[in-house]
Structure formats: C-alpha cells, structure tokens
Amino acid sequence: MNATARRSVEFAGIVATALLAVLMIGVISLEALRDHVGAAAFLYEQFIVVGEWMDYYLGTGVFSHGFMWRTIGTVILIGIIAPVVGTYLVHREMALIGETLAHTAFAGVAVGLFFSATTGWDGNLLTAALVVAILGALGVQWLAERTDTYGDVPIAIMLTGSFAVGTIIIEYGQGLSGVAIEDFLFGSAAVVPSSGAQLVVVQTFAVLGVIAITYKQLLFITFDEQAARVARLNVTWYNALLIVMTAVVVVGAMQILGVILVAAMLVVPVAAASQLAESFRETLVLSVLFGQASVLAGYAISIHQGIAASGPIVVVAIAIYLLTIAASSRSSALSMH
C-alpha cells in the first residue's frame, strides 16, 4: 500500500471512530438526561427502537437494550483514551505505570468498600478509586523526583505497596460488603452502571482536551526531557499531568478490564502501532484504531460466550500485535512528528 492510500485508510478509520464515539457519548448523555428532559427521553426511546430493528435484521438480542448500548459506549471510549495516553507512556518507557496505578485504584476501591460498610456511605466506589489513584500517581512522581534509586523502583514500590494495602483492607472487612471484589480484579461480565459510563464520558473530554492543549509540550518532553528543561518547560508539572491522566484512564477502564488486565490497553495497541508507524502522530492514530478493533472484537466475543470482556479484549489486542510484527518491514527510527 502506497503512502497516499495508507493515509486515506487511516483518516477514514479515525473519522469513523470519532463518529462512533460521538454517537456513544450522545446515547450515554441521553440516558442520563431522560428523567429530567422530555426531549432527551423521546430521543433515547427512538434510539432503542432503532436498536430493536438492528436486532431484528441481525438476528441478535443486544441492541434493543439500553444497558448494552451504555456498556458498548464505555468500551468504545476506553478504546480511544487508553491508547492515546499509552502512546506517551510507551515512548517514555513508562509502560509499568499503568499497572501500578491500577493496583493503586484497587486500594481505593478497598478503602471505599470499607468506608461504605462501616459508615453507611453510599457513594460511587469509582470516585474513591479515582481519588486514591490520583494521590498514588502524585506519590510516584514525588518518589521519582526525590530519590536516587533507578527509575522503575518507585513504581515497583507503589505497585506492591498499594495492592498490599488493598488486600489488608479487604481481608479485614471481609463480609461487611456485598460487592463482588472479583469484578474489580478481572472486570465484569455484567453491564457498566450509568454512573460509571458517565464518568468515562467526562474522562474522555478531559483527557482528549488536555492532550490537544499540551500536545507539543508532552511530545517535546517525551523525546528529549533534558532539552525541554533547557527550554525552560516545567517538566515536573507535565510529568505529573501525564501520570494523573494515566490514573484517570485506569479508573475508567478497570470497569471493563479489571485491575489485573487494565494496563494492556495502555500498552499493547501502542506496541502494535509502533511496528507500522513512521511518526509519533501516526503511532497515535494507529494505536487508537488497533484499540478500537481490540475492544469491539473482544467485547463481541465476550457477549457471544457470556464471559467477562477483559480476557477476550486483551487476547485480540495481542493477536493484532503479533500480526503487525509479521507485517512490519520498518527498521528506521520513529520520527518526532
């Protein structure tokens, strides 16, 4: 495939992904507003009617249910924001940070469960996970800036320490809560709650907005941090921003992928894209396209088999990665564009 045709295919894929994301954001938003705005309720009902026709012609029983569209929308949005943030992490050799913050978020879930069971608090556990994950992200940044150990040591300490704290809290409060902790560890085969889907919508706007505003600065720091410091960029602040965005993405994605597998969506689509891309910008584009292929195909398999989506999504992502290795003929260095 020549360069022009390749760019055309990539552009068409990104446009299709963007349109699909806008549609899913619309569906999730309409569901959230239907009890408060009459027009939203009407539009949501019409969308469900379209879903019923889709089920009729496709011979499925998926698209006529609002909760299925909510989950599909969440999966699609995760398939966008996770590879986008992961592109920066992989090129900065920080792939392990996603796994670390996932374990930190697990500690947040444990804190939320224990607090809920002992005080009667009925808040969203993902809120507790998000707060603790962000604090953990800032903690990793603080340790990395103020210790003389190798770069991955603070990450390893936070990974094991946060999971240990979560395990202690879960064991101590065992039986106090009816929440299935396995859903947070391995992802859920059930549906994403409305609050979880709405959180992912907010995260999508926040992450993509920040990336759009700080794209050049993050790119500069990614490829030459020392030169960025010489150019008087606030490298510490941008590093913290990237890690916090990672924490935000991890908390949203753990609803589908679980703590154990959530890091895969930050790393594997980017690894696949890096095999074919000739520039950083193309890596971003291809990682999103491969991320979408992974989540859509993996989720379809999970529905067909009645299992949690995390495993099939990651297996499909790895299969795409292996295919890109077989298809790759690039041996030159990645261009900083």
C-alpha positions as CSV (number, residue, x, y, z in Angstrom):
1,M,0.0,0.0,0.0
2,N,1.5,3.4,-1.0
3,A,1.7,6.3,1.4
4,T,-1.3,8.1,0.0
5,A,-3.6,5.1,0.2
6,R,-2.3,4.4,3.7
7,R,-3.0,7.9,4.9
8,S,-6.5,7.7,3.4
9,V,-7.3,4.5,5.2
10,E,-6.0,5.9,8.5
11,F,-8.0,9.1,8.0
12,A,-11.2,7.1,7.2
13,G,-10.7,5.0,10.3
14,I,-10.2,7.9,12.6
15,V,-13.3,9.7,11.2
16,A,-15.3,6.5,11.7
17,T,-14.0,6.2,15.3
18,A,-14.8,9.8,16.0
19,L,-18.4,9.5,14.7
20,L,-18.9,6.3,16.7
21,A,-17.6,8.0,19.8
22,V,-19.8,11.0,19.3
23,L,-22.8,8.6,18.9
24,M,-22.0,6.7,22.1
25,I,-21.5,9.9,24.1
26,G,-24.9,11.0,22.8
27,V,-26.5,7.8,23.9
28,I,-25.0,7.9,27.4
29,S,-25.9,11.5,27.7
30,L,-29.5,11.0,26.6
31,E,-29.8,8.1,29.1
32,A,-28.6,10.4,31.9
33,L,-31.0,13.2,31.0
34,R,-34.1,11.2,30.1
35,D,-35.6,11.5,33.5
36,H,-35.1,15.3,33.5
37,V,-35.6,16.4,29.9
38,G,-38.6,15.3,27.9
39,A,-36.7,15.7,24.5
40,A,-33.9,13.5,25.8
41,A,-36.4,10.8,26.8
42,F,-38.0,10.9,23.4
43,L,-34.7,10.7,21.5
44,Y,-33.5,7.9,23.7
45,E,-36.6,5.9,23.1
46,Q,-36.2,6.4,19.3
47,F,-32.7,5.2,19.5
48,I,-33.8,2.0,21.3
49,V,-36.4,1.5,18.5
50,V,-33.5,1.6,16.0
51,G,-31.7,-0.9,18.2
52,E,-34.8,-3.2,18.0
53,W,-34.7,-3.1,14.2
54,M,-31.0,-3.9,14.3
55,D,-31.7,-6.9,16.4
56,Y,-34.4,-8.0,14.1
57,Y,-32.3,-7.8,10.9
58,L,-29.1,-9.1,12.5
59,G,-30.8,-11.9,14.5
60,T,-29.3,-10.7,17.8
61,G,-30.6,-9.7,21.1
62,V,-28.2,-7.0,22.0
63,F,-29.1,-3.6,20.5
64,S,-32.6,-3.3,21.9
65,H,-31.3,-2.9,25.5
66,G,-30.2,0.4,26.7
67,F,-27.8,-1.0,29.2
68,M,-26.0,-2.8,26.4
69,W,-25.5,0.4,24.5
70,R,-24.2,2.0,27.7
71,T,-21.6,-0.7,28.1
72,I,-20.7,-0.7,24.4
73,G,-20.2,3.1,24.6
74,T,-18.0,2.8,27.6
75,V,-15.9,0.1,25.8
76,I,-15.5,2.3,22.7
77,L,-14.4,5.4,24.7
78,I,-11.9,3.4,26.7
79,G,-10.5,2.1,23.3
80,I,-9.8,5.7,22.4
81,I,-8.4,7.3,25.6
82,A,-6.3,4.4,26.8
83,P,-4.1,4.1,23.7
84,V,-3.8,7.9,23.4
85,V,-2.3,8.2,26.9
86,G,-0.5,4.9,26.5
87,T,1.4,6.3,23.4
88,Y,3.2,8.8,25.6
89,L,3.9,6.2,28.3
90,V,5.3,3.6,26.0
91,H,7.6,6.0,24.2
92,R,8.8,7.3,27.6
93,E,9.5,3.7,28.7
94,M,6.8,4.0,31.5
95,A,4.6,1.1,30.5
96,L,4.6,-0.3,34.0
97,I,3.0,2.9,35.4
98,G,-0.5,1.8,34.2
99,E,-0.2,-1.5,36.1
100,T,0.9,0.4,39.2
101,L,-1.9,2.9,39.2
102,A,-4.4,0.0,38.6
103,H,-3.2,-1.6,41.8
104,T,-3.4,1.8,43.5
105,A,-7.0,2.2,42.3
106,F,-7.7,-1.2,43.7
107,A,-6.6,0.1,47.1
108,G,-9.0,3.0,46.5
109,V,-11.9,0.5,45.9
110,A,-10.9,-1.3,49.1
111,V,-11.0,2.0,51.1
112,G,-14.3,2.8,49.6
113,L,-15.8,-0.6,50.4
114,F,-14.6,-0.4,54.0
115,F,-15.7,3.1,54.4
116,S,-19.1,2.3,52.9
117,A,-19.6,-0.8,55.1
118,T,-18.6,1.0,58.4
119,T,-20.2,4.4,57.9
120,G,-23.2,3.7,55.6
121,W,-21.7,5.9,52.8
122,D,-23.4,5.1,49.5
123,G,-21.1,7.0,47.2
124,N,-19.6,5.6,44.0
125,L,-16.7,3.3,44.6
126,L,-15.0,4.6,41.4
127,T,-14.9,8.0,43.0
128,A,-12.8,6.6,45.8
129,A,-10.7,4.7,43.3
130,L,-10.1,7.9,41.3
131,V,-9.1,9.9,44.3
132,V,-6.7,7.3,45.6
133,A,-5.3,6.6,42.1
134,I,-4.5,10.3,41.6
135,L,-2.9,10.5,45.0
136,G,-0.9,7.4,44.1
137,A,0.2,9.0,40.8
138,L,1.4,12.1,42.5
139,G,3.2,9.9,45.1
140,V,5.0,8.0,42.3
141,Q,6.1,11.4,40.8
142,W,7.2,12.6,44.2
143,L,9.3,9.5,44.8
144,A,10.9,9.6,41.4
145,E,11.9,13.2,41.8
146,R,13.3,12.9,45.3
147,T,15.1,9.5,45.4
148,D,18.3,8.4,43.8
149,T,17.0,4.9,43.0
150,Y,16.6,3.6,39.5
151,G,13.6,5.0,37.6
152,D,11.4,1.9,38.0
153,V,12.0,1.4,41.7
154,P,9.4,3.9,42.9
155,I,6.9,2.4,40.5
156,A,7.5,-1.1,41.8
157,I,7.2,0.1,45.4
158,M,3.9,1.8,44.8
159,L,2.6,-1.2,42.8
160,T,3.2,-3.7,45.5
161,G,2.5,-1.4,48.4
162,S,-0.9,-0.2,47.2
163,F,-2.0,-3.8,46.4
164,A,-0.9,-4.9,49.8
165,V,-2.8,-2.2,51.5
166,G,-5.9,-3.0,49.4
167,T,-5.6,-6.7,50.3
168,I,-5.3,-5.9,54.0
169,I,-8.4,-3.7,54.0
170,I,-10.4,-6.3,52.0
171,E,-9.4,-9.1,54.4
172,Y,-10.1,-7.0,57.4
173,G,-13.5,-6.0,56.2
174,Q,-14.4,-9.3,54.6
175,G,-18.1,-9.9,54.8
176,L,-19.0,-6.3,55.6
177,S,-20.0,-5.5,52.0
178,G,-21.9,-7.4,49.3
179,V,-19.9,-6.0,46.5
180,A,-18.1,-8.7,44.4
181,I,-14.4,-7.6,44.5
182,E,-13.7,-10.1,41.7
183,D,-15.4,-7.7,39.3
184,F,-12.8,-5.0,40.1
185,L,-9.9,-7.6,39.8
186,F,-10.9,-9.3,36.5
187,G,-13.5,-7.0,35.0
188,S,-17.3,-7.6,34.9
189,A,-19.3,-9.8,32.5
190,A,-22.3,-7.7,33.6
191,V,-23.1,-4.2,32.5
192,V,-21.5,-0.9,33.3
193,P,-23.6,1.2,35.7
194,S,-24.9,4.6,34.5
195,S,-22.6,6.5,36.8
196,G,-19.6,4.5,35.5
197,A,-20.4,5.3,31.9
198,Q,-20.9,9.0,32.7
199,L,-17.6,9.1,34.4
200,V,-15.9,7.7,31.3
201,V,-17.6,10.3,29.1
202,V,-16.2,13.1,31.4
203,Q,-12.8,11.4,31.4
204,T,-12.8,11.3,27.6
205,F,-13.4,15.0,27.3
206,A,-10.9,15.8,29.9
207,V,-8.1,13.5,28.6
208,L,-8.5,14.5,24.9
209,G,-8.8,18.1,25.8
210,V,-5.6,18.1,27.8
211,I,-3.8,16.2,25.1
212,A,-4.9,18.7,22.5
213,I,-3.8,21.7,24.5
214,T,-0.4,20.2,25.7
215,Y,0.4,18.0,22.7
216,K,3.6,19.9,21.7
217,Q,4.9,20.1,25.2
218,L,4.3,16.5,26.0
219,L,5.8,15.5,22.7
220,F,9.0,17.5,23.4
221,I,9.3,16.0,26.9
222,T,8.7,12.5,25.6
223,F,11.6,12.6,23.1
224,D,14.1,14.9,24.9
225,E,13.4,15.7,28.5
226,Q,16.8,17.4,29.1
227,A,16.3,19.7,26.1
228,A,12.8,20.5,27.4
229,R,14.3,21.5,30.7
230,V,16.9,23.7,28.9
231,A,14.0,25.3,27.0
232,R,12.5,26.2,30.5
233,L,9.5,23.9,30.2
234,N,8.1,22.9,33.6
235,V,8.9,19.3,33.1
236,T,7.9,18.2,36.6
237,W,4.4,19.7,36.1
238,Y,3.9,18.0,32.7
239,N,5.2,14.7,34.0
240,A,2.7,14.9,36.9
241,L,0.0,15.8,34.4
242,L,0.7,12.7,32.3
243,I,0.7,10.4,35.3
244,V,-2.6,11.9,36.6
245,M,-4.2,11.4,33.2
246,T,-3.0,7.8,33.3
247,A,-4.7,7.4,36.7
248,V,-7.9,8.8,35.3
249,V,-7.9,6.4,32.3
250,V,-7.1,3.4,34.5
251,V,-10.0,4.0,36.8
252,G,-12.4,4.3,33.9
253,A,-11.0,1.2,32.1
254,M,-10.9,-1.0,35.2
255,Q,-14.7,-1.3,35.0
256,I,-14.3,-3.4,31.8
257,L,-10.8,-4.8,32.1
258,G,-10.3,-5.1,35.8
259,V,-7.2,-4.2,37.8
260,I,-5.1,-7.1,36.5
261,L,-5.5,-6.5,32.8
262,V,-6.2,-2.8,32.5
263,A,-2.6,-1.9,31.7
264,A,-2.9,-4.0,28.5
265,M,-5.0,-1.3,26.8
266,L,-2.4,1.3,27.6
267,V,0.5,-0.7,26.1
268,V,-0.5,-3.4,23.6
269,P,-2.3,-1.3,20.9
270,V,0.6,1.2,21.1
271,A,3.2,-1.6,20.7
272,A,1.3,-2.8,17.7
273,A,1.1,0.7,16.2
274,S,4.8,1.2,16.7
275,Q,5.6,-1.7,14.4
276,L,4.0,0.0,11.5
277,A,4.0,3.8,12.2
278,E,6.6,6.1,10.7
279,S,6.0,9.0,13.1
280,F,4.7,9.7,16.6
281,R,1.5,11.2,15.1
282,E,0.9,8.1,13.1
283,T,1.5,5.9,16.2
284,L,-1.3,7.8,17.9
285,V,-3.7,7.2,15.0
286,L,-2.9,3.6,14.6
287,S,-2.9,2.8,18.3
288,V,-6.5,4.2,18.5
289,L,-7.6,2.2,15.5
290,F,-6.0,-1.0,16.9
291,G,-7.5,-0.2,20.3
292,Q,-11.0,0.0,18.7
293,A,-10.5,-3.2,16.8
294,S,-9.5,-4.9,20.1
295,V,-12.3,-3.7,22.3
296,L,-15.1,-4.2,19.7
297,A,-13.9,-7.7,18.6
298,G,-13.2,-8.7,22.2
299,Y,-16.5,-7.4,23.5
300,A,-18.3,-9.2,20.8
301,I,-16.6,-12.5,21.8
302,S,-17.4,-11.9,25.4
303,I,-21.1,-11.4,24.6
304,H,-21.2,-14.5,22.5
305,Q,-19.5,-16.6,25.2
306,G,-21.1,-14.9,28.2
307,I,-17.8,-14.2,29.9
308,A,-16.0,-11.1,31.2
309,A,-14.8,-8.8,28.4
310,S,-11.3,-8.3,29.8
311,G,-9.7,-11.5,28.6
312,P,-11.0,-11.5,25.0
313,I,-10.2,-7.8,24.6
314,V,-6.6,-8.4,25.7
315,V,-6.2,-11.6,23.6
316,V,-7.4,-9.8,20.5
317,A,-5.1,-6.9,21.2
318,I,-2.1,-9.3,21.5
319,A,-3.2,-11.1,18.3
320,I,-3.1,-7.7,16.4
321,Y,0.3,-7.0,17.9
322,L,1.6,-10.3,16.6
323,L,0.1,-9.7,13.2
324,T,1.8,-6.3,13.0
325,I,5.2,-7.9,13.9
326,A,4.7,-10.3,11.0
327,A,3.7,-7.5,8.6
328,S,6.3,-4.9,9.7
329,S,9.2,-4.2,7.5
330,R,10.2,-0.9,9.2
331,S,13.6,-0.7,10.6
332,S,14.1,3.1,10.8
333,A,13.8,5.2,13.9
334,L,10.5,6.8,14.7
335,S,10.1,10.4,13.6
336,M,9.2,13.1,16.1
337,H,6.2,14.4,14.2
